[in-house]
Amino acid sequence: MDTLLDARPGAPTAAAFRGRPGRRGRAVRVLGYLALVVASAAVLLPFYWMVMSSLKTNNDVFTLPVKWVPDSVVWHNYVDIWRKSDMTTWLRNTLTLSVAVTVLQVFTGSFAAYGFAKVRFPGRDVLFLAYVATIAVPWQSYMIPQFILMSKLKLSDTLWSIIALQAFGAFGVFLMKQFYESIPDELVQAARIDGMSEYGIYRRVILPLSVPALASLTLLTFVNTWNDYLGPLLYLRSHSIWTVQIGLKSFISTYNAEYALIMTGSVLSVLPVAVIFLLGQRYFVEGIATTGLKG
């Protein structure tokens, strides 16, 4: 066939035909990279605008046309926000809630997921489906009964109300169960034959193999708790226990809003989450990629 193609005058050679798919593949990759660059820019654009707005005067934040680079950099916004607000207390409360809720959800979610994935008992699948189905129920539909319950337990207007309500999460159980199912059952059976208890299997066999999934659940839970607004808005009424998300609204009054300081506070609130993600992104990507795969 190659000889026939080469014999015709002016006809493309077989090497040319073999080279075309390579060029086409490179073109597709280049287009794919360009699309990723455009998508990344679209995602990062609001963050860039937030950072630039934190370095503007209050009147320049929403000027039209938009000033993507401020005429004069106002660094003292990062000093004024500490002087005009209780930012230290807000960050401390937010960090306390985020760490406490994350630790509890990771422990309860992984422990319950081990029972659903590796322990056989009557009604296991039905109970798991019923528990996971609560993810589809919006929190707004039962937040009033929860508020009444917290008030009767004298936990309202305390950090304990948020911790108690968010100590358990169906999403964490679902995520960890999917990962545990990728761990061979033979490992668990061998540990049981050796006389290890279920608690020992969970602690010494399952957890060491679940670092990527645990890192993913930790990051997702921490970010959700850190950025939560409605829960603290309902339960945390005293200024001394406000989180940073609630505290930022104090810059909005009836007749004025200090948008530059709001953007400055938003930058400060995003930094811890960004640092944690950068430190654990390898485990996060690995955990998400391997969750649900069968061993």
C-alpha positions as a printed NumPy array, in Angstrom:
array([[  0.   ,   0.   ,   0.   ],
       [  2.872,   2.37 ,   0.878],
       [  4.455,   1.647,  -2.552],
       [  1.221,   2.442,  -4.418],
       [  0.842,   5.751,  -2.575],
       [  4.442,   6.749,  -3.329],
       [  4.182,   5.707,  -7.026],
       [  1.533,   8.299,  -7.918],
       [  2.972,  11.675,  -8.971],
       [  2.251,  14.39 ,  -6.391],
       [  0.505,  11.972,  -4.068],
       [  1.214,  12.297,  -0.315],
       [  3.569,   9.705,   1.052],
       [  2.656,   7.127,   3.648],
       [  4.873,   8.958,   6.146],
       [  2.731,  12.046,   5.668],
       [ -0.399,  10.076,   6.46 ],
       [  1.256,   8.657,   9.554],
       [  2.305,  12.133,  10.672],
       [ -1.129,  13.718,  10.42 ],
       [ -2.658,  12.057,  13.493],
       [  0.338,  13.275,  15.52 ],
       [ -0.167,  16.879,  14.404],
       [ -3.893,  16.578,  14.973],
       [ -3.265,  15.222,  18.466],
       [ -0.896,  18.087,  19.293],
       [ -3.452,  20.587,  18.042],
       [ -6.132,  19.034,  20.246],
       [ -3.823,  19.165,  23.26 ],
       [ -2.976,  22.796,  22.597],
       [ -6.679,  23.664,  22.353],
       [ -7.317,  21.726,  25.522],
       [ -4.589,  23.633,  27.369],
       [ -5.953,  26.935,  26.075],
       [ -9.431,  26.   ,  27.295],
       [ -8.01 ,  25.125,  30.721],
       [ -6.148,  28.434,  30.852],
       [ -9.324,  30.361,  30.01 ],
       [-11.34 ,  28.388,  32.571],
       [ -8.671,  28.939,  35.233],
       [ -8.628,  32.652,  34.511],
       [-12.42 ,  32.803,  34.797],
       [-12.272,  31.034,  38.172],
       [ -9.432,  33.195,  39.524],
       [-10.83 ,  36.503,  38.242],
       [-13.216,  37.081,  41.225],
       [-10.357,  36.374,  43.657],
       [ -8.11 ,  38.817,  41.814],
       [-10.858,  41.459,  41.928],
       [-11.309,  40.828,  45.668],
       [ -7.599,  41.265,  46.369],
       [ -7.395,  44.408,  44.245],
       [-10.52 ,  45.832,  45.893],
       [ -8.935,  45.325,  49.31 ],
       [ -6.212,  47.737,  48.205],
       [ -8.581,  50.502,  47.061],
       [-10.416,  53.288,  48.807],
       [-14.035,  52.648,  49.664],
       [-15.374,  54.804,  46.81 ],
       [-13.215,  53.087,  44.182],
       [-14.411,  49.523,  44.8  ],
       [-17.49 ,  49.68 ,  42.568],
       [-16.478,  52.355,  40.099],
       [-17.417,  51.919,  36.421],
       [-15.588,  50.986,  34.367],
       [-13.943,  48.526,  36.731],
       [-10.408,  49.427,  37.766],
       [ -8.556,  46.133,  37.72 ],
       [ -5.438,  47.854,  39.059],
       [ -5.935,  50.555,  41.723],
       [ -4.617,  54.022,  40.988],
       [ -3.016,  54.159,  44.422],
       [ -2.503,  51.136,  46.665],
       [ -4.162,  51.587,  50.075],
       [ -2.16 ,  49.276,  52.322],
       [ -3.563,  50.745,  55.52 ],
       [ -6.813,  48.813,  54.929],
       [ -5.019,  45.789,  56.387],
       [ -4.221,  47.86 ,  59.483],
       [ -7.634,  49.515,  59.787],
       [ -9.523,  46.215,  59.796],
       [ -7.694,  45.116,  62.948],
       [ -8.165,  48.538,  64.531],
       [-11.846,  49.006,  63.645],
       [-13.056,  45.461,  64.294],
       [-12.564,  42.461,  66.547],
       [-10.916,  40.457,  63.777],
       [ -8.717,  38.448,  66.148],
       [-11.739,  37.155,  68.059],
       [-13.637,  36.377,  64.877],
       [-10.769,  34.376,  63.428],
       [-10.236,  32.541,  66.714],
       [-13.911,  31.561,  66.949],
       [-13.988,  30.476,  63.31 ],
       [-10.847,  28.401,  63.724],
       [-12.178,  26.786,  66.916],
       [-15.425,  25.796,  65.25 ],
       [-13.745,  24.588,  62.065],
       [-11.19 ,  22.426,  63.86 ],
       [-13.716,  20.956,  66.312],
       [-16.317,  20.149,  63.664],
       [-13.704,  18.755,  61.277],
       [-12.201,  16.428,  63.89 ],
       [-15.623,  15.159,  64.964],
       [-16.951,  14.685,  61.442],
       [-13.827,  12.881,  60.261],
       [-13.938,  10.543,  63.255],
       [-17.675,   9.838,  63.246],
       [-17.877,   9.649,  59.452],
       [-14.936,   7.269,  59.045],
       [-16.001,   5.088,  61.979],
       [-19.602,   4.777,  60.773],
       [-18.393,   4.156,  57.22 ],
       [-16.256,   1.25 ,  58.439],
       [-19.334,  -0.358,  59.958],
       [-21.35 ,   0.067,  56.792],
       [-18.536,  -1.14 ,  54.512],
       [-16.852,  -3.989,  56.418],
       [-19.275,  -5.209,  59.103],
       [-22.303,  -7.278,  58.147],
       [-25.465,  -6.877,  60.237],
       [-29.219,  -7.116,  59.513],
       [-30.643,  -4.063,  57.753],
       [-27.219,  -2.596,  56.979],
       [-27.979,  -1.539,  53.403],
       [-31.409,  -0.134,  54.256],
       [-30.001,   1.851,  57.16 ],
       [-27.207,   3.207,  54.989],
       [-29.608,   4.287,  52.241],
       [-31.876,   5.965,  54.779],
       [-28.927,   7.782,  56.339],
       [-27.444,   8.929,  53.036],
       [-30.895,  10.035,  51.829],
       [-30.772,  12.815,  54.417],
       [-28.284,  14.583,  52.13 ],
       [-31.19 ,  15.357,  49.802],
       [-33.188,  17.048,  52.586],
       [-32.449,  20.81 ,  52.661],
       [-31.38 ,  22.154,  56.026],
       [-33.925,  24.98 ,  55.772],
       [-36.726,  22.417,  56.15 ],
       [-35.691,  21.382,  59.664],
       [-33.622,  24.272,  60.985],
       [-36.521,  25.598,  63.087],
       [-36.987,  22.317,  65.051],
       [-33.21 ,  22.209,  65.521],
       [-33.213,  25.761,  66.837],
       [-35.985,  24.911,  69.296],
       [-34.043,  21.836,  70.425],
       [-30.836,  23.81 ,  70.944],
       [-32.753,  26.466,  72.887],
       [-34.274,  23.873,  75.212],
       [-30.843,  22.331,  75.753],
       [-29.491,  25.797,  76.673],
       [-26.935,  25.585,  73.867],
       [-28.241,  28.475,  71.813],
       [-25.88 ,  31.471,  71.61 ],
       [-22.873,  29.24 ,  72.294],
       [-20.259,  27.663,  70.066],
       [-21.443,  24.261,  71.315],
       [-24.652,  24.598,  69.287],
       [-22.729,  24.608,  65.975],
       [-20.41 ,  21.831,  67.145],
       [-23.292,  19.613,  68.273],
       [-25.275,  20.111,  65.068],
       [-22.358,  19.472,  62.725],
       [-20.556,  16.687,  64.587],
       [-22.151,  14.133,  62.25 ],
       [-22.433,  14.311,  58.485],
       [-23.983,  11.886,  56.009],
       [-21.712,  13.055,  53.205],
       [-18.619,  12.041,  55.156],
       [-20.048,   8.578,  55.766],
       [-20.851,   8.176,  52.082],
       [-17.407,   9.37 ,  50.955],
       [-15.5  ,   7.139,  53.365],
       [-17.673,   4.086,  52.697],
       [-16.976,   4.345,  48.977],
       [-13.256,   4.435,  49.709],
       [-13.37 ,   1.576,  52.228],
       [-15.04 ,  -0.647,  49.662],
       [-11.854,  -0.382,  47.574],
       [ -9.88 ,  -1.985,  50.424],
       [ -9.798,  -5.799,  50.002],
       [-11.985,  -7.679,  52.463],
       [ -9.2  , -10.261,  52.811],
       [ -7.201,  -7.8  ,  54.917],
       [-10.066,  -7.423,  57.366],
       [-10.742, -11.166,  57.467],
       [ -7.063, -11.904,  58.133],
       [ -7.041,  -9.421,  61.015],
       [-10.143, -11.049,  62.512],
       [ -8.552, -14.492,  62.257],
       [ -5.553, -13.117,  64.147],
       [ -7.927, -12.134,  66.954],
       [ -7.989,  -8.383,  66.378],
       [-11.153,  -6.579,  67.503],
       [-13.214,  -4.41 ,  65.166],
       [-11.865,  -1.305,  66.896],
       [ -8.31 ,  -2.57 ,  66.362],
       [ -8.993,  -3.309,  62.696],
       [-10.395,   0.169,  62.216],
       [ -7.448,   1.834,  63.945],
       [ -4.525,  -0.318,  62.792],
       [ -5.627,  -1.594,  59.381],
       [ -8.236,   0.707,  57.846],
       [ -7.084,   4.166,  58.945],
       [ -3.459,   3.82 ,  57.742],
       [ -4.767,   2.871,  54.289],
       [ -7.26 ,   5.762,  54.186],
       [ -4.999,   8.812,  54.373],
       [ -6.045,  10.25 ,  50.954],
       [ -9.766,   9.864,  51.678],
       [ -9.362,  11.244,  55.207],
       [ -7.452,  14.232,  53.819],
       [-10.239,  14.886,  51.287],
       [-12.935,  14.719,  53.956],
       [-10.879,  16.917,  56.279],
       [-10.416,  19.606,  53.664],
       [-14.05 ,  19.602,  52.51 ],
       [-15.388,  19.716,  56.076],
       [-12.984,  22.436,  57.162],
       [-13.815,  24.655,  54.18 ],
       [-17.585,  24.196,  54.598],
       [-17.437,  24.997,  58.309],
       [-15.094,  27.949,  57.825],
       [-17.355,  29.499,  55.17 ],
       [-20.646,  28.733,  56.931],
       [-22.802,  31.819,  57.331],
       [-26.397,  30.809,  58.022],
       [-25.674,  28.51 ,  60.971],
       [-23.632,  31.054,  62.963],
       [-26.116,  33.772,  61.985],
       [-28.932,  31.83 ,  63.693],
       [-27.131,  30.615,  66.803],
       [-24.295,  33.04 ,  67.565],
       [-25.895,  36.291,  68.658],
       [-23.281,  37.566,  71.123],
       [-20.498,  39.61 ,  69.557],
       [-17.857,  37.721,  71.54 ],
       [-18.614,  34.453,  69.717],
       [-19.103,  35.774,  66.192],
       [-17.26 ,  34.061,  63.365],
       [-15.459,  36.004,  60.66 ],
       [-18.329,  35.5  ,  58.207],
       [-20.788,  37.068,  60.661],
       [-18.356,  39.732,  61.78 ],
       [-17.842,  41.098,  58.283],
       [-21.471,  42.149,  58.13 ],
       [-20.758,  44.666,  60.896],
       [-19.085,  46.818,  58.227],
       [-22.522,  47.299,  56.643],
       [-24.689,  49.89 ,  58.356],
       [-28.077,  51.352,  57.495],
       [-26.665,  54.21 ,  55.465],
       [-23.168,  53.12 ,  54.516],
       [-21.016,  50.084,  53.772],
       [-17.235,  49.914,  54.049],
       [-16.685,  47.712,  51.032],
       [-12.91 ,  48.083,  51.029],
       [-12.684,  46.686,  54.562],
       [-15.154,  43.926,  53.678],
       [-12.875,  42.879,  50.822],
       [ -9.871,  43.086,  53.136],
       [-11.587,  40.829,  55.655],
       [-12.589,  38.452,  52.885],
       [ -8.956,  38.159,  51.786],
       [ -7.898,  37.398,  55.359],
       [-10.639,  34.782,  55.693],
       [ -9.656,  33.058,  52.437],
       [ -5.939,  32.815,  53.238],
       [ -6.139,  29.983,  55.838],
       [ -8.279,  27.853,  53.532],
       [ -5.931,  28.464,  50.604],
       [ -2.888,  27.496,  52.689],
       [ -4.531,  24.299,  53.927],
       [ -5.545,  23.325,  50.412],
       [ -2.046,  23.94 ,  49.048],
       [ -0.547,  21.794,  51.796],
       [ -2.963,  18.915,  51.287],
       [ -3.868,  19.126,  47.602],
       [ -1.923,  15.965,  46.701],
       [ -3.883,  13.873,  49.193],
       [ -7.121,  15.632,  48.257],
       [ -6.772,  14.879,  44.541],
       [ -5.694,  11.31 ,  45.24 ],
       [ -8.582,  10.722,  47.625],
       [-11.201,  12.062,  45.214],
       [ -9.68 ,  10.116,  42.297],
       [ -9.634,   6.777,  44.143],
       [-12.96 ,   7.039,  45.986],
       [-15.408,   4.492,  44.611],
       [-12.81 ,   2.347,  42.861],
       [-13.   ,  -1.341,  43.568],
       [ -9.79 ,  -2.964,  44.735]])
